[in-house]
């Protein structure tokens, strides 16, 4: 076999391995999301627990929570690029301090549309009166690429952030935050538009499986073509 043939075969094997690795990654994402959806459904069907009790549960596991406490409107962050029914908007996150001693955490109070000029509308405060918050405690939204600085100041209007960075926010306000958020129940007060989807703004498991099939098919195609070409060279 000539050097050119060997190089072509090596290249084909590398391409096939790369495509297969991408397919395996897609399958892994599909399995994770399917398990997450199952855990979310289980959480919705279960009785709610207190914030302090939920603290002992794994941060990545959805848990229904309920309990009294107070909002702190001075710590409100707007998460940009949240799509609902084809419209671009933002989710409103406000700090909540449970009365049972649990670590303060952000409550996703719902979705607000952004106008075409992307001017942030006034955000109605939750108020600092004692209230009961009920919802589902979840992992925070994926932060994606950590590009750019995230500015925050208590005496300024709520910032519009491209990602939610709990560590950055905790450092800025000078107090710890729980490594989770709470999605406010649809019927709970002090919220905005809510019709929660467990995996909003991301691909469902079946899409990942479809992409996995495509990547595996590409890997198989490369191997078949390389085998045919190698066979013809031998003739």
ZAKENU-909185 format. One record per residue (C-alpha): y, z, x; residue number from 1. Coordinates in nm, 3 decimals. Layout:
<sites>
+---------+---------+---------+-----+
!       v !       w !       u ! seq !
+---------+---------+---------+-----+
!       Y !       Z !       X ! NUM !
...
+---------+---------+---------+-----+
</sites>
This chain:
<sites>
+---------+---------+---------+-----+
!       v !       w !       u ! seq !
+---------+---------+---------+-----+
!   0.000 !   0.000 !   0.000 !   1 !
!   0.339 !  -0.100 !   0.140 !   2 !
!   0.620 !   0.142 !   0.207 !   3 !
!   0.817 !  -0.004 !  -0.083 !   4 !
!   0.524 !   0.057 !  -0.319 !   5 !
!   0.487 !   0.415 !  -0.201 !   6 !
!   0.859 !   0.477 !  -0.250 !   7 !
!   0.844 !   0.328 !  -0.599 !   8 !
!   0.546 !   0.543 !  -0.691 !   9 !
!   0.716 !   0.858 !  -0.562 !  10 !
!   1.030 !   0.774 !  -0.758 !  11 !
!   0.825 !   0.717 !  -1.074 !  12 !
!   0.649 !   1.052 !  -1.031 !  13 !
!   0.980 !   1.230 !  -0.979 !  14 !
!   1.129 !   1.069 !  -1.289 !  15 !
!   0.823 !   1.154 !  -1.497 !  16 !
!   0.829 !   1.512 !  -1.374 !  17 !
!   1.198 !   1.541 !  -1.458 !  18 !
!   1.151 !   1.402 !  -1.808 !  19 !
!   0.853 !   1.633 !  -1.865 !  20 !
!   1.058 !   1.932 !  -1.748 !  21 !
!   1.332 !   1.844 !  -1.996 !  22 !
!   1.072 !   1.816 !  -2.270 !  23 !
!   0.928 !   2.156 !  -2.179 !  24 !
!   1.279 !   2.305 !  -2.188 !  25 !
!   1.338 !   2.162 !  -2.535 !  26 !
!   1.008 !   2.308 !  -2.654 !  27 !
!   1.107 !   2.645 !  -2.512 !  28 !
!   1.437 !   2.634 !  -2.700 !  29 !
!   1.252 !   2.539 !  -3.018 !  30 !
!   1.014 !   2.835 !  -2.981 !  31 !
!   1.299 !   3.076 !  -2.912 !  32 !
!   1.503 !   2.959 !  -3.210 !  33 !
!   1.202 !   2.966 !  -3.443 !  34 !
!   1.131 !   3.325 !  -3.336 !  35 !
!   1.499 !   3.413 !  -3.382 !  36 !
!   1.504 !   3.267 !  -3.734 !  37 !
!   1.195 !   3.469 !  -3.821 !  38 !
!   1.351 !   3.787 !  -3.681 !  39 !
!   1.673 !   3.716 !  -3.873 !  40 !
!   1.484 !   3.671 !  -4.200 !  41 !
!   1.295 !   3.995 !  -4.135 !  42 !
!   1.623 !   4.177 !  -4.071 !  43 !
!   1.776 !   4.050 !  -4.395 !  44 !
!   1.474 !   4.172 !  -4.592 !  45 !
!   1.481 !   4.519 !  -4.434 !  46 !
!   1.683 !   4.822 !  -4.541 !  47 !
!   2.003 !   4.871 !  -4.337 !  48 !
!   2.026 !   5.143 !  -4.074 !  49 !
!   2.319 !   5.327 !  -3.917 !  50 !
!   2.510 !   5.194 !  -3.617 !  51 !
!   2.390 !   5.476 !  -3.391 !  52 !
!   2.029 !   5.414 !  -3.491 !  53 !
!   2.067 !   5.041 !  -3.430 !  54 !
!   2.190 !   5.119 !  -3.080 !  55 !
!   1.829 !   5.195 !  -2.980 !  56 !
!   1.709 !   4.853 !  -3.094 !  57 !
!   1.703 !   4.559 !  -2.849 !  58 !
!   2.044 !   4.392 !  -2.838 !  59 !
!   1.893 !   4.048 !  -2.898 !  60 !
!   1.712 !   4.150 !  -3.218 !  61 !
!   1.894 !   4.101 !  -3.550 !  62 !
!   1.929 !   4.429 !  -3.742 !  63 !
!   2.095 !   4.508 !  -4.074 !  64 !
!   2.348 !   4.787 !  -4.029 !  65 !
!   2.578 !   4.989 !  -4.253 !  66 !
!   2.807 !   5.280 !  -4.195 !  67 !
!   3.159 !   5.419 !  -4.223 !  68 !
!   3.428 !   5.384 !  -3.963 !  69 !
!   3.767 !   5.231 !  -3.896 !  70 !
!   3.887 !   4.889 !  -3.790 !  71 !
!   4.134 !   4.848 !  -3.504 !  72 !
!   4.343 !   4.542 !  -3.584 !  73 !
!   4.512 !   4.559 !  -3.244 !  74 !
!   4.185 !   4.430 !  -3.099 !  75 !
!   4.133 !   4.103 !  -3.287 !  76 !
!   4.011 !   3.782 !  -3.125 !  77 !
!   3.985 !   3.436 !  -3.283 !  78 !
!   3.687 !   3.224 !  -3.173 !  79 !
!   3.779 !   2.855 !  -3.170 !  80 !
!   3.573 !   2.545 !  -3.260 !  81 !
!   3.365 !   2.695 !  -3.539 !  82 !
!   3.259 !   2.411 !  -3.771 !  83 !
!   3.198 !   2.466 !  -4.141 !  84 !
!   3.127 !   2.178 !  -4.381 !  85 !
!   3.269 !   1.934 !  -4.128 !  86 !
!   3.594 !   2.127 !  -4.091 !  87 !
!   3.716 !   2.284 !  -3.768 !  88 !
!   3.819 !   2.646 !  -3.782 !  89 !
!   3.783 !   2.984 !  -3.616 !  90 !
!   3.593 !   3.307 !  -3.665 !  91 !
!   3.794 !   3.629 !  -3.683 !  92 !
!   3.654 !   3.917 !  -3.476 !  93 !
!   3.803 !   4.265 !  -3.516 !  94 !
!   3.705 !   4.585 !  -3.336 !  95 !
!   3.524 !   4.846 !  -3.548 !  96 !
!   3.465 !   5.208 !  -3.449 !  97 !
!   3.171 !   5.360 !  -3.635 !  98 !
!   3.200 !   5.725 !  -3.737 !  99 !
!   2.847 !   5.805 !  -3.621 ! 100 !
!   2.937 !   5.789 !  -3.253 ! 101 !
!   2.798 !   5.444 !  -3.182 ! 102 !
!   2.977 !   5.230 !  -2.925 ! 103 !
!   3.263 !   5.029 !  -3.080 ! 104 !
!   3.179 !   4.666 !  -3.148 ! 105 !
!   3.334 !   4.349 !  -3.283 ! 106 !
!   3.284 !   4.254 !  -3.646 ! 107 !
!   3.287 !   3.886 !  -3.736 ! 108 !
!   3.494 !   3.902 !  -4.053 ! 109 !
!   3.447 !   3.535 !  -4.138 ! 110 !
!   3.588 !   3.188 !  -4.096 ! 111 !
!   3.942 !   3.055 !  -4.130 ! 112 !
!   4.030 !   2.685 !  -4.125 ! 113 !
!   4.265 !   2.545 !  -3.864 ! 114 !
!   4.523 !   2.288 !  -3.977 ! 115 !
!   4.554 !   1.947 !  -3.813 ! 116 !
!   4.826 !   2.068 !  -3.575 ! 117 !
!   4.599 !   2.362 !  -3.476 ! 118 !
!   4.872 !   2.613 !  -3.555 ! 119 !
!   4.699 !   2.947 !  -3.603 ! 120 !
!   4.776 !   3.083 !  -3.952 ! 121 !
!   4.864 !   3.450 !  -4.005 ! 122 !
!   4.553 !   3.669 !  -4.004 ! 123 !
!   4.537 !   3.936 !  -4.272 ! 124 !
!   4.465 !   4.271 !  -4.106 ! 125 !
!   4.167 !   4.480 !  -4.205 ! 126 !
!   4.375 !   4.798 !  -4.203 ! 127 !
!   4.295 !   5.127 !  -4.034 ! 128 !
!   4.178 !   5.316 !  -4.341 ! 129 !
!   3.827 !   5.457 !  -4.331 ! 130 !
!   3.587 !   5.198 !  -4.473 ! 131 !
!   3.219 !   5.109 !  -4.482 ! 132 !
!   3.103 !   4.805 !  -4.288 ! 133 !
!   2.775 !   4.638 !  -4.381 ! 134 !
!   2.629 !   4.336 !  -4.207 ! 135 !
!   2.381 !   4.205 !  -3.955 ! 136 !
!   2.405 !   4.308 !  -3.592 ! 137 !
!   2.339 !   4.008 !  -3.369 ! 138 !
!   2.374 !   3.895 !  -3.009 ! 139 !
!   2.724 !   3.759 !  -2.942 ! 140 !
!   2.774 !   3.381 !  -2.962 ! 141 !
!   2.680 !   3.195 !  -2.647 ! 142 !
!   2.978 !   3.178 !  -2.413 ! 143 !
!   2.883 !   2.838 !  -2.269 ! 144 !
!   3.084 !   2.729 !  -1.966 ! 145 !
!   3.314 !   3.003 !  -1.842 ! 146 !
!   3.611 !   2.778 !  -1.774 ! 147 !
!   3.967 !   2.905 !  -1.784 ! 148 !
!   4.118 !   3.250 !  -1.823 ! 149 !
!   4.101 !   3.448 !  -2.147 ! 150 !
!   4.433 !   3.619 !  -2.212 ! 151 !
!   4.460 !   3.923 !  -2.441 ! 152 !
!   4.732 !   4.176 !  -2.520 ! 153 !
!   4.738 !   4.438 !  -2.793 ! 154 !
!   5.106 !   4.379 !  -2.875 ! 155 !
!   5.063 !   4.000 !  -2.914 ! 156 !
!   4.918 !   3.789 !  -3.197 ! 157 !
!   4.538 !   3.752 !  -3.185 ! 158 !
!   4.446 !   3.500 !  -2.914 ! 159 !
!   4.248 !   3.185 !  -2.988 ! 160 !
!   3.960 !   3.193 !  -2.740 ! 161 !
!   3.722 !   2.903 !  -2.664 ! 162 !
!   3.442 !   3.155 !  -2.605 ! 163 !
!   3.373 !   3.519 !  -2.679 ! 164 !
!   3.357 !   3.725 !  -2.361 ! 165 !
!   3.283 !   4.089 !  -2.448 ! 166 !
!   3.291 !   4.203 !  -2.085 ! 167 !
!   3.635 !   4.052 !  -2.034 ! 168 !
!   3.767 !   4.206 !  -2.355 ! 169 !
!   3.623 !   4.550 !  -2.270 ! 170 !
!   3.791 !   4.540 !  -1.929 ! 171 !
!   4.123 !   4.441 !  -2.085 ! 172 !
!   4.130 !   4.710 !  -2.354 ! 173 !
!   3.988 !   4.975 !  -2.122 ! 174 !
!   3.694 !   5.092 !  -2.331 ! 175 !
!   3.327 !   4.993 !  -2.361 ! 176 !
!   3.204 !   4.749 !  -2.622 ! 177 !
!   2.851 !   4.718 !  -2.757 ! 178 !
!   2.673 !   4.403 !  -2.629 ! 179 !
!   2.644 !   4.274 !  -2.985 ! 180 !
!   2.853 !   4.172 !  -3.283 ! 181 !
!   2.819 !   4.230 !  -3.658 ! 182 !
!   2.843 !   3.951 !  -3.911 ! 183 !
!   3.007 !   4.102 !  -4.215 ! 184 !
!   2.809 !   4.077 !  -4.538 ! 185 !
!   2.929 !   3.804 !  -4.773 ! 186 !
!   3.037 !   4.059 !  -5.036 ! 187 !
!   3.194 !   4.314 !  -4.798 ! 188 !
!   3.573 !   4.368 !  -4.810 ! 189 !
!   3.825 !   4.284 !  -4.537 ! 190 !
!   3.662 !   3.947 !  -4.467 ! 191 !
!   3.736 !   3.577 !  -4.486 ! 192 !
!   3.523 !   3.277 !  -4.583 ! 193 !
!   3.155 !   3.362 !  -4.528 ! 194 !
!   2.836 !   3.169 !  -4.589 ! 195 !
!   2.647 !   3.266 !  -4.281 ! 196 !
!   2.386 !   3.047 !  -4.117 ! 197 !
!   2.154 !   3.220 !  -3.867 ! 198 !
!   2.202 !   2.942 !  -3.610 ! 199 !
!   2.540 !   2.798 !  -3.693 ! 200 !
!   2.702 !   2.541 !  -3.460 ! 201 !
!   2.376 !   2.477 !  -3.277 ! 202 !
!   2.064 !   2.263 !  -3.305 ! 203 !
!   1.776 !   2.380 !  -3.530 ! 204 !
!   1.423 !   2.416 !  -3.385 ! 205 !
!   1.302 !   2.085 !  -3.533 ! 206 !
!   1.573 !   1.893 !  -3.350 ! 207 !
!   1.464 !   2.046 !  -3.021 ! 208 !
!   1.105 !   1.948 !  -3.096 ! 209 !
!   1.217 !   1.593 !  -3.168 ! 210 !
!   1.403 !   1.574 !  -2.838 ! 211 !
!   1.098 !   1.718 !  -2.661 ! 212 !
!   0.882 !   1.438 !  -2.800 ! 213 !
!   1.134 !   1.181 !  -2.674 ! 214 !
!   1.140 !   1.329 !  -2.323 ! 215 !
!   0.760 !   1.346 !  -2.305 ! 216 !
!   0.741 !   0.987 !  -2.431 ! 217 !
!   0.979 !   0.878 !  -2.156 ! 218 !
!   0.766 !   1.059 !  -1.897 ! 219 !
!   0.453 !   0.887 !  -2.025 ! 220 !
!   0.627 !   0.548 !  -2.031 ! 221 !
!   0.735 !   0.582 !  -1.668 ! 222 !
!   0.381 !   0.671 !  -1.562 ! 223 !
!   0.229 !   0.381 !  -1.757 ! 224 !
!   0.477 !   0.128 !  -1.614 ! 225 !
!   0.426 !   0.260 !  -1.261 ! 226 !
!   0.047 !   0.238 !  -1.302 ! 227 !
!   0.063 !  -0.120 !  -1.431 ! 228 !
!   0.290 !  -0.232 !  -1.148 ! 229 !
!   0.068 !  -0.063 !  -0.889 ! 230 !
!  -0.241 !  -0.233 !  -1.036 ! 231 !
!  -0.073 !  -0.575 !  -1.026 ! 232 !
!   0.026 !  -0.531 !  -0.663 ! 233 !
!  -0.337 !  -0.468 !  -0.570 ! 234 !
!  -0.452 !  -0.794 !  -0.729 ! 235 !
+---------+---------+---------+-----+
</sites>
